[in-house]
Amino acid sequence: MTAIIVVLLAAILPAKNFGGGFTADHELKAAAKSFNRTAKEVLQPAYPRLAEAIVDELSLQDRSGTGVDIGGGPGDLVLELSSLTPCFFWLDVDLNPFFAEYLFRGALDQGCSERVSFIQADVHKLPFRSDFADVVVSRGSLQQWKDWELAFSEILRILKPGGKAYIGRGFSANLPIETARDVRGRQGGGPRYDPEAFAGRLRGIMNDLDIKDYELKRPKSQQDEVNYGVWIVFRKAD
Ligand SMILES: C[S@@+](CC[C@H](N)C(=O)[O-])C[C@H]1O[C@@H](n2cnc3c(N)ncnc32)[C@H](O)[C@@H]1O
């Protein structure tokens, strides 16, 4: 009986094809609202530092171009990147369309709505032509991707020759340890995974896709007390 009710409800409620299965709109809305709260109330100190690290390490300061944040959620990283790169156009690409309103609201508050946008898309099938983006970034999304080889080959495809990707989870090395400790504390210790195994998987993907020019980052890995995460920075060959 319960199964029949669930099937009937699924048939009449608005739903989206979300990562291989249908998810009702009200669940996607609730997920977007809940993560937006986490971003604003818990993770907030991490975004400006991460944006600074990306802009610095990829030398984006005085450049113009197009940047894509995959799984950008409510757009906190995109907005920070946008304020540091006034000649860049940033796209927040996320599977869940209900994040769009948070990005656009933030862009209006920040006065950069002409330089950012939102596109609903799956990293496994990006709706961009090849050689489209100067930069692709992503934070805290890849652990949810179903097929890393496909996802990373899509990222490689949309990057311009010489373009760079900065992808991973966690924090950047420039986040003060006290702040990182505080954020992890509010997260109840943070996500539990084996950073070494995660790094090994990323190395394997670089190998499989024949990407030679890459750097694997384990910020502050010597301070095992706080897991700063794992990042891969790579460049598409010219
Ligand atoms: C933990 S949130 C991180 C959001 C944002 N990057 C941040 O750091 O604030 C993970 C995000 O990845 C998105 N996501 C998961 N799988 C995805 C996929 N296959 N394609 C695009 N986005 C995806 C989710 O919808 C969610 O917004």
The ligand as an SDF file (V2000), in Angstrom:
LIG
                    3D

 27 29  0  0  0  0  0  0  0  0999 V2000
   28.4510   19.9890   -0.4850 C   0  0  0  0  0  0  0  0  0  0  0  0
   27.7520   20.9550   -1.7710 S   0  0  0  0  0  0  0  0  0  0  0  0
   29.0680   22.1130   -2.0810 C   0  0  0  0  0  0  0  0  0  0  0  0
   28.5530   23.3910   -2.6560 C   0  0  0  0  0  0  0  0  0  0  0  0
   29.6150   24.4460   -2.9450 C   0  0  0  0  0  0  0  0  0  0  0  0
   30.6180   23.9750   -3.8640 N   0  0  0  0  0  0  0  0  0  0  0  0
   30.2670   24.9260   -1.6750 C   0  0  0  0  0  0  0  0  0  0  0  0
   31.4110   24.5510   -1.3980 O   0  0  0  0  0  0  0  0  0  0  0  0
   29.6350   25.7060   -0.9720 O   0  0  0  0  0  0  0  0  0  0  0  0
   27.8610   19.8550   -3.1750 C   0  0  0  0  0  0  0  0  0  0  0  0
   27.1740   20.4100   -4.4000 C   0  0  0  0  0  0  0  0  0  0  0  0
   27.4670   19.5920   -5.5270 O   0  0  0  0  0  0  0  0  0  0  0  0
   26.3000   19.4980   -6.3210 C   0  0  0  0  0  0  0  0  0  0  0  0
   26.4000   18.3030   -7.1820 N   0  0  0  0  0  0  0  0  0  0  0  0
   26.3970   17.0020   -6.7840 C   0  0  0  0  0  0  0  0  0  0  0  0
   26.5160   16.1740   -7.8340 N   0  0  0  0  0  0  0  0  0  0  0  0
   26.6070   16.9730   -8.9290 C   0  0  0  0  0  0  0  0  0  0  0  0
   26.7320   16.7140  -10.3300 C   0  0  0  0  0  0  0  0  0  0  0  0
   26.7500   15.4620  -10.7880 N   0  0  0  0  0  0  0  0  0  0  0  0
   26.8020   17.7560  -11.1820 N   0  0  0  0  0  0  0  0  0  0  0  0
   26.7320   19.0370  -10.7170 C   0  0  0  0  0  0  0  0  0  0  0  0
   26.6030   19.3420   -9.4030 N   0  0  0  0  0  0  0  0  0  0  0  0
   26.5450   18.3330   -8.5250 C   0  0  0  0  0  0  0  0  0  0  0  0
   25.1800   19.4400   -5.3020 C   0  0  0  0  0  0  0  0  0  0  0  0
   23.9230   19.7550   -5.8540 O   0  0  0  0  0  0  0  0  0  0  0  0
   25.6620   20.4530   -4.2710 C   0  0  0  0  0  0  0  0  0  0  0  0
   25.2340   21.7460   -4.5670 O   0  0  0  0  0  0  0  0  0  0  0  0
  1  2  1  0
  2  3  1  0
  2 10  1  0
  3  4  1  0
  4  5  1  0
  5  6  1  0
  5  7  1  0
  7  8  2  0
  7  9  1  0
 10 11  1  0
 11 12  1  0
 11 26  1  0
 12 13  1  0
 13 14  1  0
 13 24  1  0
 14 15  1  0
 14 23  1  0
 15 16  2  0
 16 17  1  0
 17 18  1  0
 17 23  2  0
 18 19  1  0
 18 20  2  0
 20 21  1  0
 21 22  2  0
 22 23  1  0
 24 25  1  0
 24 26  1  0
 26 27  1  0
M  CHG  2   2   1   9  -1
M  END
$$$$
